[in-house]
């Protein structure tokens, strides 16, 4: 039997919400255990020994600390908002200028495409670093929450590719503003 055969729309939404909430709690408890910060007497070693097949065993080495160079967390402003906006625009203008130079270099199409890919990767890194500084000004202190294993506030989640920040409204607004400034400068 399928869930839509048993429940109406409102009931399905409620069931999904309850299941999602319970899964978050299980995930949070598992992270605490793997970090060694569990209030229960369960350890990562206990978890490892619960599965007879070693392919299913959890490995403490898989849960690594967040890379704070890639996750928004509270920081002091590196510059004023006006200086940030100028830096964002300057980065976009510099990228456009170098892209145009490469495109008009007269080299073969494959060489140009290769050079443009390399340039894009370089500027994506610069852009990500600047965005991190720009957004982190309004970010909650995720680093402190992680240190206290206080992850239940929805600040961080462990995903298939590692730790992921759950963005606040203020962070989302700042991310959109950054993108808007950058896009306008690219088109100018």
GUMI-505819 format. One record per residue (C-alpha): residue in one letter; x, y, z. Coordinates in steps of 0.001 Angstrom, whole numbers, plus 500000, padded with zeros to 6 digits. Layout:
<pts>
AXYZ ...
</pts>
This chain:
<pts>
X500000500000500000 X501250503485499163 X501117506547501429 X498711508360499063 X496261505474499306 X496150505723503113 X496283509453503871 X494753512615502442 X496933515592501478 X497003517236504929 X497736513930506635 X500568513165504203 X502142516561504898 X501908515966508646 X503378512453508371 X506251513736506220 X506903516508508746 X506986514056511652 X509257511650509784 X511560514505508735 X511752515802512316 X512559512336513674 X515218511796511010 X516885515101511947 X516977514021515594 X518475510663514661 X521047512391512421 X521898514874515189 X522331512091517754 X524497510103515369 X526723513132514742 X527077513698518492 X528041510058518980 X530609510168516187 X532054513396517564 X532312511767521000 X529925514306522535 X526963512018523178 X525289512140526568 X524455508441526206 X526978505692526817 X527095504921523107 X530392505396521319 X531432505275517702 X533082501920518467 X529743500560519695 X528128501688516472 X530862500086514419 X530385496735516085 X526606496604515593 X526829495493511963 X528195492031511131 X529159493174507629 X532101495570507823 X530888497306504657 X528092498815506744 X530290499949509626 X530466503625510386 X533891505152510345 X534766508031512641 X537185509284510005 X534252509928507646 X532790512598509925 X535348515314509587 X535185518837511004 X533688521561508832 X535967523478506487 X535470526957507922 X537043528413504767 X533931527306502869 X531090527626505406 X529478530875506484 X530116531591510157 X530113534818512135 X533085537045511413 X534074540654511686 X533686542632508468 X536868542662506398 X535683545978504910 X532626548222504814 X529609547279502693 X530527550014500219 X534062548612499896 X532640545093499509 X530353546273496707 X533269547925494936 X535387544773495340 X532574542570493988 X532111544848490968 X535865545074490393 X536147541279490425 X533383540949487832 X534900543660485627 X538352542055485866 X536879538667484911 X535044540191481936 X538171542006480771 X540374538902480940 X537675536773479259 X537460539266476403 X541253539308476023 X541340535510475799 X538408535385473376 X540055537969471082 X543538536416471306 X543301534795467872 X544194531366469223 X542400528212468201 X538925527608469565 X540051524639471693 X542901526652473254 X540556529569473944 X537980527263475557 X540664525674477715 X541976529081478792 X538439530322479525 X537703527234481649 X540891527797483638 X540047531492484070 X536488530684485167 X537754528231487800 X540227530803489084 X537562533509489347 X534978531133490827 X537415530568493695 X538019534304494115 X534288534978493943 X533511532251496519 X536117533654498912 X534764537196498581 X531175535976498977 X532154534058502119 X533580537236503658 X530577539299502537 X527905536906503848 X529683535840507057 X529170539325508465 X525478538447509063 X526005534740509819 X525360533048513139 X528384531657514968 X528330528158513485 X531886527506514598 X530943527971518261 X527764525905517827 X529808523104516284 X532358523270519117 X529522522847521635 X527883520137519481 X524802522380519487 X523732521542515953 X520040521095516679 X519348524765515930 X519470524090512225 X522775525830511599 X524719522900510139 X523872519542508660 X526016516611507672 X525411515732504041 X526870513294501544 X529637515773500696 X530355516908504251 X529021519718506396 X526469522108504913 X525318525429506364 X521584525963506642 X521231529571505497 X519402532134507573 X517115534729505970 X519786537421506424 X522393535215504730 X520083534473501801 X519430538187501318 X523161538872501377 X523856536025498906 X521227537394496497 X522605540915496863 X526136539662496139 X524914537836493019 X522975540900491860 X525986543208492232 X528231540716490429 X525780540137487564 X525206543874487030 X528958544461486879 X529379541618484360 X526763543181482072 X528091546726482390 
</pts>
